[in-house]
Each structure stands twice: as structure tokens, then as C-alpha cells.
Amino acid sequence: MSIAKGGRILGKLFGCLVLFAAHESFAEGLVDPDVMAVVEGGYWREDGIGEGSYRIIVVSQGFEHVSSRVVAEWKLAGSEKGRARIVHSVELVKGGVYSVGAPEIEFSGDGARVEVGGTATFSPGTTVVCHFALAPGGKVDVLKACGE
């Protein structure tokens, strides 16, 4: 094999390694490693803002006593003029108190109903279920608080 041909092969391999490393670091920045679940769907419309979907995110925190934070977002649909963006964000469950699983969502024409269930962080035998109603405009009604 000639030196020139060997150099081209090494150059291609190096290029592939650089692309692989760039791809891996790009992927790491897309999703927070503490995000445990994301559920998106439904439809909302708000005068003067636009329309989009609801998104519920469950984030895990801690290591010895793991707890969850649950956030509801109103995601504005992207258009040819720009990317999708979050127009409202509301914390449904504060971190440090409960450890919950993936949310269950039921969508309707006037909003969404969200249910999350899990356990109390410092009393693992104590189960909890929480219910929320979401509506356009970033509105949240607590139908059943986690501690009830």
C-alpha cells in the first residue's frame, strides 16, 4: 500500500471518529440525563399566542432518597418562521417529597387531565396519586393533591 493511500484511509478514520464524538456530545446536550419520562400530546389554542400541545416532564433528583419533580409545559407549535417554544411552564409536583413514575394523560377538547402516582420519598410504603387539570393559558387546577 502506498503512503498516500494509507494517509487517506487514516484521514477518513480520523474524520469518522471526530463525527462520532461530535454526535455523542450533541446527543448528550439534547436531553437532561435526569429526565425520567416525557409525555406530549393534546391540543390547546390561546388568543394572541397561537396553538400547540401539552407536555409533561418527570425529572428524577437525588441519589439516596430519590424524588421526582413534575412540570407541565404548554409548547407552541413550530412554524416556518421559527422553532417550537414553551409559552407556559408550571411545576405540578415539587422535588424532594415524592418519587413518581411516568404520567398518564387524558386529552380532551378543552384541555388535559394528568395523573401521576408513586411513593412518598421518605416513606416508601406510602403510595400517592395526584390529579391535575390543564387548560389553555397555563392554567392548572389541582383535582387531587399528592398528599391527600
Protein Blocks (a to p, Z undefined) as FASTA:
>chain_A
ZZklmmmmmmmmmmmmmmmmmmmmmmmmmpcfklmbdcdedjdddehibpcdddddddde
djklccddddddddddddfkbccddfbdcdfbdghjaccddddddddfkbccdddddddf
klmklccdddddddehhiacdfbdfkZZ
